[in-house]
């Protein structure tokens, strides 16, 4: 047969043998990766570029876009997982897809636990996580784009949301609620005048003004802690300081009491003499 002739010619030439025509290449030997391993991989991968079919954040001309596409293709080929769409076909018939946050923490991507394929589009064989898996996923975090909805969900349960993240993420959240709500920044009270570059009296007044703004306009109040925590039992609960950020701010609807508002409102804050 033709395949035998080609094989014989290769041997006579002293070169490497070639597989008989029609034989498929050996199947990849996949191994299952743990969730922590996948999280590290997703973080490293997405910190260098977007998922293979996610161009939502890409800005550039056609030449830049082509270069970005070539870069992604090279990365995928290096992992031995590429096809025309950048995802190995085995990803759709075996293993499991996980949904995880990207390196910036601002959107989800999907990663396969065996081929390590990454995509921003929901794979057709992605299975919704169980209640237990959802709880584990929630502990890993949510995208910033979903934060406002998550805060609304917690508020509907008559609870106060506590948001934990990196310093970079905290700054983004502070900027967001500075625009969409009111921010009582307590970090200067934890580090002092020199480091914060603002006097404690000014920091206290800014906190008070933020509380009043949130109450008057019906806005969300963000109490920003920062990497250093102020002495709330001291600075905010003793004597005259109670008028700047009353401890009731940490209770659900704790600032609804008129007596507490009376303590925090200045005369110019009131409307027709009332603390609204």
Residue pairs with C-beta under 8 A, 6 or more apart in sequence:
2 21
3 20
3 21
3 22
4 20
6 18
6 20
6 21
7 17
7 18
7 20
10 16
10 17
10 18
11 17
19 25
28 80
28 88
28 90
28 115
30 90
30 94
30 95
30 114
30 115
31 114
32 95
32 113
32 114
33 41
33 113
33 114
33 116
35 98
38 98
38 100
38 111
38 113
38 116
39 100
39 140
41 111
41 116
42 100
42 101
42 102
42 103
42 109
42 111
42 118
43 102
43 103
44 103
45 51
45 75
45 118
46 102
46 103
46 104
46 109
46 118
47 103
48 75
49 68
49 71
49 72
49 75
50 56
50 57
50 58
50 72
50 120
51 102
51 109
51 110
51 118
51 119
51 120
52 72
52 76
52 85
52 86
52 87
52 117
52 118
52 119
52 120
53 85
53 86
53 119
53 120
53 121
54 109
54 119
54 120
54 121
55 65
56 120
58 65
58 68
60 68
72 86
73 82
73 86
76 82
76 86
76 117
79 115
79 116
80 88
81 87
81 88
81 91
81 115
81 116
81 117
82 88
83 89
86 117
86 119
87 112
87 115
87 117
87 119
87 123
88 115
88 117
90 114
90 115
91 97
91 112
91 114
91 115
91 117
91 123
92 123
92 124
92 125
93 125
94 114
95 112
95 113
95 114
95 115
96 112
96 113
96 114
96 127
97 110
97 111
97 112
97 113
97 123
97 125
97 126
97 127
98 110
98 111
98 112
98 113
99 108
99 109
99 110
99 126
99 129
99 137
100 108
100 109
100 110
100 111
100 140
101 107
101 108
101 109
101 140
101 141
101 142
101 143
102 108
102 109
105 141
105 143
105 144
105 165
105 166
105 169
106 143
106 144
106 145
107 120
107 143
107 145
108 143
109 118
109 119
109 120
110 118
110 119
110 120
110 121
110 122
110 123
110 126
111 117
111 118
112 118
112 123
129 137
141 165
142 150
144 169
144 172
144 173
144 176
147 163
147 173
147 176
148 180
150 161
151 161
151 163
151 220
154 160
154 161
155 161
158 252
158 253
159 252
160 250
160 251
160 252
163 170
163 173
165 173
167 226
167 227
170 224
170 226
173 222
173 224
174 183
174 185
174 222
174 224
177 183
177 220
177 222
180 219
180 220
181 214
181 219
181 220
181 221
181 222
182 210
182 211
182 213
182 214
182 217
182 219
182 220
182 221
182 222
183 210
183 221
183 222
183 224
184 206
184 207
184 210
184 211
184 221
184 222
184 223
184 224
184 245
184 249
185 203
185 206
185 207
185 210
185 224
185 226
186 203
186 207
186 223
186 224
186 225
186 226
186 230
186 232
186 245
187 196
187 224
187 225
187 226
187 227
187 228
187 230
188 196
188 198
188 200
188 203
189 196
189 200
189 203
189 204
189 230
189 231
189 235
190 225
190 226
190 228
190 229
190 230
190 231
191 228
192 200
193 199
193 200
196 203
200 235
204 235
204 241
204 244
204 245
205 244
207 244
207 245
208 243
208 244
208 245
208 264
210 221
211 221
211 245
211 246
211 249
211 255
211 264
212 264
212 265
212 266
212 269
213 219
214 220
214 221
215 255
215 261
215 275
215 276
216 269
216 271
216 276
221 249
221 255
223 245
223 249
223 250
230 236
232 247
232 250
235 241
236 242
236 244
236 245
236 246
236 247
237 247
242 263
243 263
243 264
244 264
246 254
246 255
246 260
246 263
246 264
247 254
248 254
248 255
248 257
248 260
249 255
254 260
255 261
255 264
258 275
261 275
262 275
264 275
265 275
269 275
270 276
